């Protein structure tokens, strides 16, 4: 297997040097900091990731203040015990995407967050304490117990809330494959995802870098070489939207 140092060197060369590459890596909250977040933010980011799936992300971003208003700031207690008819009324609410399957997913995830928090002290603590070395285990749990949190939606939810994690974007996976790990271009099977997890666990042991940084560096090392200014603009929007 090729060492991560080679991937890092390729990414730095493509972005104009190591200093520029470092400027493209976001601050990653510690597990302690993540555990102190309100559970409402976790429910909110579930909703955002679900609504962005198969939809124009910019539209969701622009409507997000209205989502926050319509769903009471994603107050978990309030939403978990909202009566069915109140949820059905959202189908007529222009502040949100009037898609019943997405509204129903939020209804079900409000209960998921509420009952998980009862068991673990908070949903934030549950996410924060799950080891990064078993991210695919966490993904499987979210898919099984949450609503519409499988696949890329689950990955983006974790990235939005600040969990130290990798994503399976095309460029990232090309770097994983280049390094010698056997996986498909779009890893979905347990075998493929295990290979991806193995790559990131190995790279983390080699470098002691956060998984989020490893993922971004890997993505910057292959595929289309997007301009630095555009990446920083997107990072700024991402940070504002997931606060």
Order of alpha helices (4+ residues) and beta strands (2+ residues): alpha-alpha-alpha-alpha-alpha-alpha-alpha-alpha-alpha-alpha-alpha-alpha-alpha-alpha-alpha
